[in-house]
């Protein structure tokens, strides 16, 4: 089975992604956890819960960044592309969201997107080079 992930602003800009993501290396801060279920939390593919299938209670919220930051286009290096088994296919990107507290809006980690092979579900959280993308970017729907 797969879930539909919004990859752009148009209603038709969606990409199927397997419901189970298998991380090539455990995401930073997730101990050795590598298998996560991707659960859609809306009908348009703009908000997901990424839940560990290995340890109950471990959950991250993720969003496809281009829905919220249309100009987001980080370069995914050749080493990451090879590790994910991406030949000519572009990865689907997801970013971790930190819920806002009080009057503060939710923020997204644009510095370390999760790159996903849409055919296999192979995934890797990639820390980008440079300082172009912030660790905590305020989110607002475009």
C-alpha positions as CSV (number, residue, x, y, z in Angstrom):
1,X,0.0,0.0,0.0
2,X,1.0,3.6,-0.4
3,X,0.1,7.1,0.8
4,X,-0.2,10.1,-1.4
5,X,2.2,12.9,-0.6
6,X,1.8,16.4,-1.9
7,X,4.9,17.4,-3.7
8,X,3.7,20.8,-5.0
9,X,1.0,23.4,-4.7
10,X,-1.4,22.1,-7.4
11,X,-4.0,19.6,-6.2
12,X,-2.7,17.1,-8.8
13,X,0.9,17.4,-7.6
14,X,1.0,14.3,-5.5
15,X,3.4,11.3,-5.4
16,X,2.6,7.8,-4.0
17,X,5.1,6.7,-1.3
18,X,5.1,3.3,0.4
19,X,3.3,3.3,3.8
20,X,6.4,1.8,5.5
21,X,9.7,3.7,5.4
22,X,12.9,1.8,6.0
23,X,15.8,4.1,6.9
24,X,19.2,3.3,5.5
25,X,20.6,4.6,8.8
26,X,18.6,5.5,11.8
27,X,17.5,9.2,11.9
28,X,19.5,11.4,14.3
29,X,18.1,11.1,17.8
30,X,16.1,8.0,17.0
31,X,18.5,5.5,18.6
32,X,18.6,2.5,16.3
33,X,15.0,2.8,15.0
34,X,14.8,2.3,11.3
35,X,11.3,1.2,10.3
36,X,8.5,3.8,10.4
37,X,4.9,3.8,9.2
38,X,3.8,6.9,7.4
39,X,0.2,7.7,8.3
40,X,-1.7,10.5,6.5
41,X,-3.4,12.9,8.9
42,X,-5.3,14.8,6.2
43,X,-6.9,14.1,2.8
44,X,-4.5,16.2,0.7
45,X,-1.1,14.7,1.6
46,X,0.2,17.7,3.5
47,X,0.5,16.3,7.1
48,X,1.7,12.9,8.3
49,X,2.6,11.1,11.4
50,X,5.8,9.0,11.1
51,X,5.5,6.2,13.7
52,X,8.1,3.7,14.7
53,X,7.1,0.2,14.0
54,X,9.8,-1.0,16.4
55,X,9.0,1.0,19.5
56,X,5.5,2.1,20.2
57,X,5.1,5.7,21.3
58,X,7.8,7.1,19.1
59,X,6.2,9.5,16.6
60,X,7.3,12.4,14.6
61,X,5.1,14.8,12.5
62,X,6.3,15.4,9.0
63,X,5.2,17.5,6.1
64,X,6.2,17.8,2.4
65,X,8.0,21.1,2.5
66,X,7.0,22.5,-0.9
67,X,3.4,22.8,0.3
68,X,4.6,25.3,2.9
69,X,7.9,26.6,1.4
70,X,7.4,26.5,-2.4
71,X,10.9,27.6,-3.2
72,X,12.4,24.8,-1.1
73,X,14.7,22.9,-3.4
74,X,17.8,21.5,-1.6
75,X,20.4,19.5,-3.5
76,X,20.5,15.9,-2.5
77,X,24.1,14.6,-2.9
78,X,25.1,11.7,-5.1
79,X,26.1,9.6,-2.1
80,X,22.6,9.9,-0.5
81,X,21.0,9.2,-3.9
82,X,23.0,6.0,-4.3
83,X,22.3,4.9,-0.7
84,X,18.6,5.3,-1.4
85,X,18.8,3.5,-4.8
86,X,17.7,6.5,-6.7
87,X,18.9,6.5,-10.3
88,X,17.0,9.1,-12.3
89,X,14.2,9.3,-9.8
90,X,13.8,12.4,-7.6
91,X,13.3,11.7,-3.9
92,X,10.2,12.7,-2.1
93,X,11.2,15.1,0.7
94,X,9.6,15.3,4.1
95,X,10.6,17.6,6.9
96,X,10.1,17.1,10.7
97,X,7.7,19.6,12.3
98,X,7.9,20.8,15.8
99,X,4.5,21.8,17.1
100,X,4.2,25.4,18.2
101,X,3.7,26.3,21.9
102,X,1.4,29.0,23.1
103,X,1.4,31.8,20.5
104,X,4.4,30.4,18.6
105,X,3.7,28.8,15.2
106,X,4.8,25.3,14.3
107,X,8.3,25.1,12.8
108,X,9.9,22.8,10.3
109,X,13.4,21.5,10.2
110,X,14.5,22.5,6.6
111,X,18.1,21.9,7.4
112,X,17.7,18.1,7.6
113,X,15.0,16.7,5.3
114,X,14.0,13.1,5.1
115,X,14.6,11.9,1.5
116,X,12.5,9.0,0.4
117,X,12.8,6.7,-2.6
118,X,9.1,6.7,-3.7
119,X,9.4,3.3,-5.3
120,X,10.9,1.4,-2.4
121,X,10.4,3.4,0.8
122,X,14.1,3.6,1.5
123,X,14.7,6.7,3.5
124,X,17.5,8.8,5.0
125,X,17.5,12.0,7.0
126,X,20.0,14.3,5.3
127,X,21.8,17.1,7.0
128,X,22.4,19.7,4.3
129,X,25.6,21.6,3.8
130,X,25.6,25.4,4.2
131,X,23.3,27.7,6.0
132,X,20.6,28.4,3.4
133,X,17.9,26.4,5.2
134,X,17.0,27.0,8.8
135,X,16.6,24.4,11.6
136,X,13.3,26.0,12.7
137,X,11.4,27.7,9.9
138,X,8.0,29.0,10.8
139,X,5.2,27.1,8.9
140,X,2.3,28.6,7.1
141,X,0.3,27.1,4.2
142,X,1.2,28.7,0.9
